[in-house]
Amino acid sequence: LLNFCERNHLTLVFGLNAMFGRPTKLVPEQPLCTNAGCPPRNHSNLEALLKWTASHYPKPPIAAFELGNELDHVLNGEMGARSQAQDFLALRQ
């Protein structure tokens, strides 16, 4: 994908899975967060992807990364907002 973007002078916005390691969303959606917190996200695959990209593409054709999955009601309320903020902070590191 990165080779394709470079070859065609394109940049990429790459979507990252905000639910990796968390329980699968159900239909209809059920809130996953309680007063005690939200299920933790597994960052291992994301870290591996970013490290691989940095080592193989020092100047990748990536404009941005986005973190999401149409979380809607799954990461609910204030605890969900805090959990998502922590996910963004982890991504920044």
All heavy atoms as an XYZ file, in Angstrom:
727
protein
N       0.830     -1.193      0.000
C       0.000      0.000      0.000
C       0.874      1.257      0.000
O       0.607      2.200     -0.744
C      -0.940     -0.023      1.201
C      -1.987      1.069      1.296
C      -2.885      1.118      0.075
C      -2.820      0.894      2.538
N       1.908      1.242      0.827
C       2.799      2.404      0.863
C       3.566      2.553     -0.442
O       3.769      3.680     -0.926
C       3.748      2.308      2.059
C       3.081      2.379      3.427
C       4.092      2.141      4.531
C       2.356      3.688      3.637
N       4.000      1.432     -1.039
C       4.667      1.505     -2.339
C       3.735      2.093     -3.395
O       4.156      2.911     -4.221
C       5.145      0.125     -2.786
C       6.333     -0.347     -1.996
O       7.081      0.436     -1.432
N       6.501     -1.657     -1.925
N       2.489      1.665     -3.394
C       1.496      2.192     -4.341
C       1.360      3.705     -4.175
O       1.332      4.444     -5.148
C       0.158      1.496     -4.131
C      -0.963      2.059     -4.959
C      -1.144      1.661     -6.279
C      -1.834      2.991     -4.421
C      -2.163      2.186     -7.049
C      -2.865      3.524     -5.179
C      -3.027      3.115     -6.504
N       1.251      4.159     -2.931
C       1.109      5.589     -2.674
C       2.335      6.364     -3.154
O       2.200      7.408     -3.796
C       0.887      5.852     -1.186
S      -0.743      5.333     -0.616
N       3.517      5.851     -2.849
C       4.737      6.526     -3.304
C       4.808      6.578     -4.825
O       5.098      7.619     -5.409
C       5.974      5.821     -2.753
C       6.251      6.116     -1.304
C       7.524      5.457     -0.805
O       7.972      4.431     -1.385
O       8.070      5.972      0.189
N       4.551      5.456     -5.454
C       4.645      5.365     -6.914
C       3.677      6.318     -7.610
O       3.984      6.865     -8.660
C       4.381      3.916     -7.340
C       4.573      3.654     -8.825
C       4.458      2.179     -9.191
N       3.198      1.579     -8.776
C       3.071      0.639     -7.830
N       4.127      0.191     -7.172
N       1.896      0.147     -7.519
N       2.511      6.545     -7.015
C       1.486      7.382     -7.641
C       1.374      8.773     -7.018
O       0.417      9.491     -7.280
C       0.142      6.656     -7.588
C       0.158      5.421     -8.459
O       0.163      5.519     -9.673
N       0.221      4.250     -7.835
N       2.368      9.132     -6.202
C       2.428     10.464     -5.576
C       1.158     10.775     -4.788
O       0.575     11.845     -4.897
C       2.708     11.544     -6.623
C       3.903     11.231     -7.458
N       5.194     11.352     -6.991
C       4.003     10.757     -8.726
C       6.033     10.974     -7.940
N       5.346     10.610     -9.000
N       0.764      9.797     -3.975
C      -0.419      9.937     -3.127
C      -0.003      9.933     -1.667
O       1.069      9.456     -1.312
C      -1.375      8.766     -3.375
C      -1.877      8.571     -4.795
C      -2.619      7.245     -4.919
C      -2.770      9.725     -5.195
N      -0.869     10.455     -0.824
C      -0.679     10.311      0.612
C      -1.869      9.538      1.162
O      -2.944      9.512      0.579
C      -0.555     11.672      1.326
O      -1.685     12.458      1.019
C       0.714     12.388      0.920
N      -1.649      8.938      2.300
C      -2.599      8.007      2.872
C      -3.052      8.489      4.238
O      -2.248      8.976      5.027
C      -1.908      6.639      3.004
C      -2.650      5.486      3.619
C      -3.781      5.035      2.698
C      -1.687      4.325      3.851
N      -4.332      8.365      4.524
C      -4.852      8.485      5.882
C      -5.179      7.059      6.301
O      -6.017      6.411      5.687
C      -6.103      9.393      5.953
C      -6.689      9.385      7.356
C      -5.763     10.806      5.517
N      -4.490      6.577      7.315
C      -4.574      5.173      7.693
C      -5.434      5.027      8.938
O      -5.158      5.635      9.972
C      -3.157      4.631      7.941
C      -3.066      3.138      7.937
C      -2.843      2.456      6.755
C      -3.219      2.417      9.108
C      -2.763      1.072      6.743
C      -3.134      1.038      9.106
C      -2.905      0.363      7.920
N      -6.478      4.217      8.847
C      -7.379      3.981      9.967
C      -6.884      2.857     10.858
O      -6.510      1.792     10.379
N      -6.859      3.109     12.160
C      -6.409      2.134     13.146
C      -7.594      1.669     13.983
O      -8.483      2.447     14.306
C      -5.345      2.769     14.048
C      -4.139      3.346     13.305
C      -3.284      4.179     14.240
C      -3.326      2.232     12.672
N      -7.584      0.421     14.368
C      -8.696     -0.200     15.072
C      -8.702      0.192     16.551
O      -7.826     -0.208     17.312
C      -8.590     -1.721     14.927
C      -9.762     -2.454     15.493
O     -10.587     -1.903     16.210
N      -9.846     -3.731     15.182
N      -9.695      0.952     16.963
C      -9.806      1.377     18.363
C     -10.390      0.290     19.256
O     -10.414      0.448     20.469
C     -10.673      2.631     18.466
N     -10.836     -0.807     18.689
C     -11.449     -1.869     19.491
C     -10.560     -3.101     19.636
O     -10.952     -4.061     20.278
C     -12.787     -2.285     18.864
C     -13.865     -1.223     18.947
S     -14.330     -0.801     20.630
C     -15.187     -2.281     21.139
N      -9.343     -3.096     19.069
C      -8.489     -4.281     19.114
C      -8.226     -4.679     20.562
O      -7.766     -3.882     21.370
C      -7.171     -4.025     18.379
C      -6.315     -5.251     18.253
C      -6.652     -6.252     17.365
C      -5.190     -5.414     19.032
C      -5.879     -7.393     17.242
C      -4.405     -6.548     18.927
C      -4.751     -7.534     18.030
N      -8.537     -5.909     20.896
C      -8.346     -6.427     22.242
C      -9.535     -6.213     23.158
O      -9.584     -6.766     24.244
N     -10.489     -5.405     22.713
C     -11.702     -5.182     23.506
C     -12.770     -6.161     23.036
O     -12.698     -6.701     21.930
C     -12.181     -3.742     23.316
C     -11.258     -2.732     23.960
C     -11.780     -1.321     23.795
N     -11.034     -0.404     24.646
C     -10.560      0.762     24.239
N     -10.766      1.184     23.003
N      -9.893      1.536     25.067
N     -13.811     -6.374     23.844
C     -14.888     -7.271     23.409
C     -15.512     -6.803     22.097
O     -15.573     -5.610     21.811
C     -15.904     -7.182     24.553
C     -15.120     -6.733     25.733
C     -14.034     -5.850     25.193
N     -15.958     -7.753     21.311
C     -16.598     -7.460     20.035
C     -17.891     -6.689     20.251
O     -18.651     -6.977     21.177
C     -16.902     -8.772     19.285
O     -15.683     -9.490     19.145
C     -17.518     -8.514     17.935
N     -18.122     -5.695     19.384
C     -19.370     -4.939     19.456
C     -20.542     -5.856     19.123
O     -20.450     -6.702     18.254
C     -19.340     -3.774     18.459
C     -18.413     -2.672     18.878
C     -18.199     -1.594     17.831
C     -19.402     -1.096     17.118
N     -19.164      0.059     16.261
N     -21.631     -5.666     19.811
C     -22.841     -6.443     19.570
C     -23.879     -5.575     18.880
O     -23.812     -4.362     18.911
C     -23.406     -6.955     20.903
C     -22.472     -7.812     21.757
C     -23.105     -8.082     23.103
C     -22.139     -9.103     21.053
N     -24.844     -6.207     18.259
C     -25.971     -5.491     17.660
C     -27.213     -5.977     18.367
O     -27.490     -7.173     18.351
C     -26.055     -5.768     16.140
C     -27.264     -5.106     15.534
C     -24.784     -5.304     15.463
N     -27.978     -5.107     19.013
C     -27.688     -3.686     19.172
C     -26.512     -3.476     20.114
O     -26.182     -4.348     20.928
C     -28.971     -3.118     19.771
C     -29.594     -4.259     20.496
C     -29.203     -5.503     19.711
N     -25.872     -2.308     19.966
C     -24.693     -2.016     20.767
C     -25.017     -1.981     22.250
O     -26.053     -1.465     22.654
C     -24.093     -0.674     20.351
C     -23.455     -0.711     18.996
C     -22.759      0.585     18.644
O     -22.727      1.517     19.463
O     -22.233      0.658     17.526
N     -24.116     -2.545     23.013
C     -24.224     -2.537     24.469
C     -23.036     -1.769     25.022
O     -21.904     -2.000     24.599
C     -24.214     -3.970     25.009
C     -25.336     -4.834     24.490
C     -26.695     -4.360     24.963
O     -26.876     -3.992     26.109
N     -27.648     -4.339     24.044
N     -23.260     -0.860     25.970
C     -22.136     -0.135     26.566
C     -21.145     -1.090     27.228
O     -21.533     -2.061     27.861
C     -22.802      0.762     27.605
C     -24.224      0.886     27.168
C     -24.551     -0.420     26.502
N     -19.860     -0.814     27.044
C     -18.815     -1.644     27.635
C     -18.217     -1.020     28.887
O     -17.542     -1.701     29.645
C     -17.686     -1.867     26.619
C     -18.035     -2.658     25.367
C     -16.835     -2.709     24.433
C     -18.481     -4.060     25.738
N     -18.420      0.272     29.090
C     -17.790      0.977     30.209
C     -18.715      0.992     31.424
O     -19.919      1.088     31.293
C     -17.450      2.402     29.811
S     -16.369      2.499     28.372
N     -18.090      0.912     32.584
C     -18.807      1.029     33.850
C     -18.122      2.134     34.651
O     -17.150      2.736     34.189
C     -18.750     -0.284     34.643
O     -17.389     -0.527     35.014
C     -19.272     -1.456     33.822
N     -18.582      2.355     35.868
C     -17.924      3.340     36.727
C     -16.483      2.951     37.025
O     -15.664      3.805     37.360
C     -18.705      3.521     38.025
C     -20.022      4.232     37.797
O     -20.186      4.955     36.811
N     -20.969      4.035     38.685
N     -16.169      1.678     36.907
C     -14.813      1.201     37.164
C     -13.878      1.419     35.977
O     -12.668      1.315     36.113
C     -14.843     -0.277     37.528
N     -14.432      1.707     34.800
C     -13.600      1.932     33.615
C     -14.100      1.174     32.411
O     -15.202      0.621     32.407
N     -13.264      1.154     31.384
C     -13.582      0.488     30.121
C     -12.581     -0.637     29.879
O     -11.471     -0.602     30.408
C     -13.482      1.479     28.966
S     -14.587      2.893     29.103
N     -12.948     -1.610     29.053
C     -11.979     -2.657     28.724
C     -10.750     -2.036     28.056
O     -10.886     -1.138     27.223
C     -12.728     -3.551     27.737
C     -14.163     -3.232     27.908
C     -14.226     -1.817     28.384
N      -9.548     -2.488     28.411
C      -8.341     -1.906     27.826
C      -8.178     -2.296     26.368
O      -8.624     -3.361     25.936
C      -7.209     -2.485     28.678
C      -7.762     -3.767     29.199
C      -9.236     -3.545     29.374
N      -7.548     -1.427     25.611
C      -7.226     -1.683     24.213
C      -5.867     -2.354     24.167
O      -4.965     -2.016     24.922
C      -7.174     -0.369     23.448
C      -6.949     -0.557     21.975
C      -6.886      0.806     21.281
N      -6.707      0.627     19.879
C      -5.557      0.256     19.315
N      -4.502      0.052     20.050
N      -5.483      0.088     18.020
N      -5.680     -3.306     23.291
C      -4.396     -3.960     23.089
C      -3.627     -3.146     22.047
O      -4.026     -3.092     20.886
C      -4.610     -5.395     22.616
C      -3.319     -6.137     22.418
O      -2.277     -5.561     22.144
N      -3.383     -7.447     22.546
N      -2.530     -2.531     22.449
C      -1.755     -1.666     21.554
C      -0.613     -2.391     20.846
O       0.111     -1.779     20.072
C      -1.165     -0.490     22.347
C      -2.200      0.435     22.891
N      -2.809      1.404     22.136
C      -2.745      0.535     24.121
C      -3.678      2.061     22.874
N      -3.665      1.555     24.081
N      -0.445     -3.690     21.091
C       0.731     -4.389     20.581
C       0.813     -4.382     19.056
O       1.896     -4.152     18.507
C       0.776     -5.824     21.108
O      -0.365     -6.545     20.664
N      -0.291     -4.641     18.367
C      -0.219     -4.666     16.901
C       0.009     -3.272     16.337
O       0.715     -3.092     15.346
C      -1.452     -5.318     16.290
C      -2.712     -4.504     16.441
O      -2.819     -3.674     17.354
N      -3.678     -4.731     15.576
N      -0.564     -2.271     16.985
C      -0.373     -0.893     16.552
C       1.092     -0.477     16.715
O       1.689      0.110     15.805
C      -1.286      0.028     17.359
C      -1.101      1.513     17.196
C      -1.276      1.934     15.749
C      -2.084      2.251     18.078
N       1.680     -0.794     17.852
C       3.090     -0.477     18.083
C       3.972     -1.163     17.046
O       4.897     -0.555     16.511
C       3.501     -0.886     19.487
C       2.894     -0.021     20.567
C       3.195     -0.528     21.971
O       4.100     -1.393     22.130
O       2.533     -0.062     22.901
N       3.695     -2.430     16.761
C       4.483     -3.169     15.773
C       4.354     -2.539     14.391
O       5.352     -2.398     13.669
C       4.046     -4.633     15.738
N       3.147     -2.140     14.005
C       2.934     -1.508     12.706
C       3.704     -0.192     12.600
O       4.371      0.073     11.597
C       1.444     -1.253     12.473
C       1.106     -0.426     11.231
C       1.395     -1.216      9.964
C      -0.331      0.037     11.266
N       3.629      0.642     13.632
C       4.309      1.934     13.593
C       5.827      1.760     13.572
O       6.527      2.466     12.831
C       3.873      2.792     14.776
C       2.399      3.218     14.764
C       2.059      3.980     16.028
C       2.052      4.027     13.528
N       6.349      0.813     14.358
C       7.797      0.561     14.362
C       8.259      0.038     13.009
O       9.295      0.455     12.486
C       8.169     -0.413     15.474
C       8.115      0.210     16.849
C       8.437     -0.800     17.939
C       8.314     -0.148     19.311
N       8.572     -1.110     20.390
N       7.503     -0.887     12.426
C       7.867     -1.433     11.111
C       7.849     -0.322     10.065
O       8.777     -0.218      9.257
C       6.897     -2.548     10.708
C       7.276     -3.164      9.400
C       8.090     -4.230      9.202
C       6.866     -2.720      8.099
N       8.211     -4.490      7.861
C       7.464     -3.565      7.154
C       6.050     -1.690      7.641
C       7.293     -3.427      5.790
C       5.866     -1.541      6.271
C       6.485     -2.402      5.358
N       6.806      0.492     10.081
C       6.699      1.572      9.105
C       7.875      2.534      9.240
O       8.495      2.917      8.241
C       5.368      2.331      9.277
O       4.294      1.399      9.117
C       5.216      3.439      8.252
N       8.210      2.916     10.459
C       9.314      3.854     10.682
C      10.648      3.262     10.219
O      11.491      3.990      9.671
C       9.383      4.241     12.153
N      10.842      1.967     10.413
C      12.119      1.369     10.022
C      12.225      1.122      8.523
O      13.317      1.129      7.971
C      12.359      0.070     10.789
O      11.457     -0.934     10.382
N      11.104      0.910      7.837
C      11.130      0.619      6.406
C      10.821      1.836      5.528
O      11.168      1.840      4.346
C      10.138     -0.505      6.078
C      10.582     -1.838      6.564
N      10.429     -2.232      7.875
C      11.201     -2.854      5.934
C      10.922     -3.452      8.021
N      11.397     -3.856      6.862
N      10.171      2.819      6.085
C       9.788      4.020      5.339
C      10.082      5.250      6.207
O       9.200      5.748      6.898
C       8.297      4.005      4.993
C       7.922      2.978      3.961
C       7.600      1.673      4.343
C       7.887      3.295      2.615
C       7.267      0.720      3.404
C       7.556      2.349      1.664
C       7.251      1.060      2.068
O       6.917      0.122      1.135
N      11.335      5.745      6.181
C      11.661      6.904      7.016
C      10.780      8.121      6.747
O      10.502      8.896      7.649
C      13.116      7.192      6.662
C      13.632      5.918      6.079
C      12.461      5.240      5.445
N      10.328      8.274      5.517
C       9.407      9.366      5.160
C       8.192      8.753      4.464
O       8.035      8.870      3.250
C      10.089     10.382      4.245
C      11.226     11.115      4.920
C      11.819     12.158      4.013
C      12.963     12.858      4.724
N      13.577     13.872      3.879
N       7.324      8.103      5.235
C       6.195      7.397      4.612
C       5.189      8.365      3.997
O       5.041      9.501      4.459
C       5.567      6.633      5.780
C       5.893      7.453      6.970
C       7.254      8.036      6.692
N       4.484      7.910      2.965
C       3.464      8.757      2.340
C       2.160      8.741      3.139
O       1.078      8.542      2.601
C       3.296      8.114      0.958
C       3.577      6.667      1.192
C       4.657      6.644      2.255
N       2.282      8.926      4.442
C       1.115      8.898      5.323
C       0.839     10.320      5.803
O       1.694     10.950      6.425
C       1.340      7.959      6.520
C       1.569      6.523      6.015
C       0.160      8.016      7.485
C       1.963      5.537      7.085
N      -0.352     10.813      5.503
C      -0.742     12.159      5.933
C      -1.178     12.145      7.392
O      -0.913     13.094      8.131
C      -1.866     12.689      5.046
N      -1.847     11.073      7.807
C      -2.366     11.024      9.177
C      -2.789      9.602      9.516
O      -3.001      8.765      8.638
C      -3.564     11.953      9.309
N      -2.904      9.364     10.810
C      -3.515      8.145     11.334
C      -4.805      8.556     12.023
O      -4.871      9.611     12.650
C      -2.608      7.460     12.362
C      -1.389      6.833     11.771
C      -0.179      7.491     11.803
C      -1.452      5.582     11.193
C       0.962      6.917     11.271
C      -0.321      4.994     10.648
C       0.891      5.663     10.686
N      -5.832      7.749     11.897
C      -7.071      7.994     12.642
C      -7.349      6.767     13.485
O      -7.012      5.657     13.114
C      -8.231      8.348     11.709
C      -8.694      7.229     10.792
C      -9.888      6.461     11.317
O     -10.547      6.918     12.265
O     -10.159      5.396     10.783
N      -7.928      7.023     14.633
C      -8.206      5.945     15.572
C      -9.702      5.901     15.785
O     -10.292      6.842     16.303
C      -7.481      6.214     16.893
C      -7.534      5.154     17.969
C      -6.915      3.849     17.479
C      -6.803      5.635     19.209
N     -10.344      4.830     15.342
C     -11.785      4.767     15.507
C     -12.395      3.498     14.985
O     -11.731      2.657     14.426
N     -13.669      3.377     15.208
C     -14.480      2.251     14.754
C     -15.964      2.583     14.852
O     -16.756      1.691     15.080
C     -14.250      1.007     15.618
C     -12.994      0.282     15.289
O     -11.940      0.732     15.692
N     -13.077     -0.803     14.565
N     -16.344      3.821     14.709
C     -17.738      4.191     14.965
C     -18.142      3.646     16.329
O     -19.022      2.810     16.459
C     -18.690      3.675     13.880
C     -18.486      4.292     12.524
C     -17.369      3.628     11.726
O     -17.163      2.416     11.849
O     -16.683      4.354     10.997
N     -17.472      4.128     17.346
C     -17.625      3.581     18.693
C     -18.992      3.866     19.298
O     -19.443      3.146     20.172
C     -16.517      4.114     19.604
C     -15.118      3.725     19.136
C     -14.068      4.428     19.973
C     -14.926      2.233     19.180
N     -19.638      4.931     18.848
C     -20.989      5.272     19.264
C     -21.214      5.057     20.754
O     -20.636      5.718     21.583
C     -22.025      4.510     18.433
C     -21.877      4.802     16.948
O     -21.419      5.898     16.601
O     -22.223      3.927     16.148
N     -22.037      4.088     21.084
C     -22.430      3.872     22.476
C     -21.579      2.823     23.182
O     -21.778      2.576     24.364
C     -23.901      3.460     22.547
C     -24.811      4.459     21.911
N     -25.051      5.689     22.463
C     -25.496      4.427     20.747
C     -25.871      6.371     21.678
N     -26.144      5.630     20.631
N     -20.651      2.209     22.459
C     -19.881      1.112     23.040
C     -18.948      1.618     24.135
O     -18.922      1.092     25.232
C     -19.085      0.357     21.953
C     -18.219     -0.714     22.551
C     -20.040     -0.253     20.946
N     -18.148      2.648     23.829
C     -17.313      3.278     24.853
C     -18.089      4.490     25.323
O     -17.930      5.598     24.851
C     -15.939      3.654     24.300
C     -15.087      2.473     23.848
C     -13.719      2.941     23.393
C     -14.942      1.423     24.931
N     -18.952      4.267     26.264
C     -20.001      5.201     26.639
C     -19.591      6.155     27.750
O     -18.710      5.874     28.544
C     -21.231      4.406     27.094
C     -20.871      3.406     28.179
O     -20.044      2.538     27.958
N     -21.476      3.536     29.345
N     -20.260      7.296     27.779
C     -20.167      8.244     28.877
C     -18.780      8.809     29.119
O     -17.891      8.743     28.277
N     -18.623      9.358     30.310
C     -17.358      9.991     30.678
C     -16.210      8.987     30.694
O     -15.100      9.285     30.251
C     -17.483     10.657     32.047
C     -16.231     11.398     32.463
C     -16.363     12.101     33.800
O     -17.505     12.376     34.244
O     -15.322     12.367     34.411
N     -16.464      7.785     31.184
C     -15.406      6.766     31.224
C     -14.961      6.392     29.808
O     -13.781      6.189     29.554
C     -15.863      5.523     31.982
C     -16.120      5.763     33.460
S     -14.732      6.519     34.337
C     -13.590      5.174     34.371
N     -15.902      6.326     28.876
C     -15.554      6.039     27.489
C     -14.717      7.146     26.880
O     -13.750      6.889     26.155
N     -15.092      8.389     27.167
C     -14.322      9.531     26.659
C     -12.904      9.509     27.229
O     -11.931      9.749     26.501
C     -15.028     10.831     27.014
N     -12.781      9.197     28.511
C     -11.449      9.110     29.123
C     -10.629      7.986     28.500
O      -9.435      8.139     28.237
C     -11.571      8.889     30.623
C     -12.024     10.115     31.368
C     -12.080      9.861     32.851
N     -12.655     11.020     33.522
C     -12.649     11.188     34.814
N     -12.119     10.271     35.601
N     -13.173     12.269     35.349
N     -11.270      6.855     28.258
C     -10.582      5.719     27.652
C     -10.089      6.066     26.254
O      -8.953      5.756     25.887
C     -11.523      4.513     27.614
O     -10.890      3.412     27.031
N     -10.930      6.724     25.461
C     -10.529      7.108     24.113
C      -9.402      8.136     24.150
O      -8.480      8.088     23.329
C     -11.728      7.636     23.341
C     -12.734      6.537     23.023
C     -13.943      7.058     22.298
O     -13.814      7.609     21.214
N     -15.109      6.903     22.895
N      -9.452      9.068     25.103
C      -8.374     10.046     25.238
C      -7.057      9.340     25.568
O      -6.005      9.692     25.010
C      -8.725     11.072     26.310
N      -7.110      8.337     26.451
C      -5.909      7.571     26.783
C      -5.382      6.817     25.557
O      -4.170      6.699     25.367
C      -6.193      6.599     27.927
C      -6.415      7.277     29.260
C      -5.209      8.089     29.703
O      -4.071      7.640     29.609
N      -5.461      9.298     30.175
N      -6.294      6.315     24.722
C      -5.870      5.637     23.490
C      -5.125      6.596     22.568
O      -4.111      6.236     21.966
C      -7.081      5.053     22.752
C      -7.715      3.880     23.478
O      -7.104      3.348     24.421
O      -8.849      3.519     23.092
N      -5.607      7.825     22.443
C      -4.922      8.817     21.603
C      -3.562      9.170     22.181
O      -2.592      9.343     21.437
C      -5.782     10.073     21.429
C      -6.812      9.936     20.349
C      -8.144      9.753     20.671
C      -6.456      9.958     19.008
C      -9.105      9.610     19.681
C      -7.389      9.818     18.003
C      -8.728      9.653     18.348
N      -3.471      9.287     23.504
C      -2.180      9.584     24.129
C      -1.195      8.434     23.873
O      -0.014      8.670     23.587
C      -2.353      9.823     25.623
C      -3.042     11.121     26.003
C      -3.292     11.175     27.514
C      -2.237     12.331     25.552
N      -1.664      7.207     23.967
C      -0.807      6.045     23.700
C      -0.357      6.052     22.242
O       0.809      5.736     21.944
C      -1.551      4.762     24.036
N      -1.238      6.416     21.341
C      -0.885      6.483     19.914
C       0.192      7.533     19.681
O       1.119      7.330     18.915
C      -2.131      6.809     19.078
C      -1.922      7.032     17.594
C      -1.329      5.790     16.945
C      -3.241      7.417     16.939
N       0.083      8.646     20.380
C       1.058      9.727     20.208
C       2.453      9.305     20.622
O       3.452      9.751     20.057
C       0.613     10.926     21.030
C       1.456     12.136     20.843
C       0.914     13.301     21.584
N       1.748     14.449     21.360
C       1.728     15.520     22.100
N       0.891     15.614     23.098
N       2.523     16.519     21.839
N       2.558      8.435     21.631
C       3.871      7.984     22.096
C       4.501      7.087     21.064
O       5.606      6.895     20.905
C       3.747      7.246     23.422
C       3.281      8.136     24.525
C       3.047      7.354     25.818
O       3.252      6.159     25.894
N       2.591      8.039     26.837
